[in-house]
C-alpha cells in the first residue's frame, strides 16, 4: 500500500537527506510504500521547538505539533559502498518525520488512519 503526501498541504518534513536541525515544507507530491516501513510512531511535541529551513530561517514548531515518524526497513536502505574493494553493501536506516501544526491536524488524522489500517491491535 502506498500513501501519497500531497504538496502544499501544510506538512513539513525531515529526513536523512537534511541535517537534523532542518525541516523542509512538502513542495511536491510523493509516495511512500507502507510495505517498506519497519517502524512507525505517532506523537506530539510537548514543547515548542525551533528548526531551520534550508536558507537558515528559523521555523517555530509549536507545542502540540503532531509528528509521524517512519523508519524504513533495511532493504529500502541498501546501497553499495563504492569506496570498498569488496563492494560491500551498506545499510543506512532511512527515516521520514512529518510535522503537522496544531491548526493542520486533518491530514495527520487521515494519514494516521491509513497507516493504522495495516496494524493489528492485540
Secondary structure, 3 states (H helix, E strand, C coil): CEEEECCCCCEEEEECCCCCCECEECCCCEEEEHHHEEEEEEEECCCCEEEECCCCCEEEECCCCEEEEEEECHHHHEEECCCCCCCCEEECCCEEEEEECHHHHHHHHHHHHHHHCCCCCC
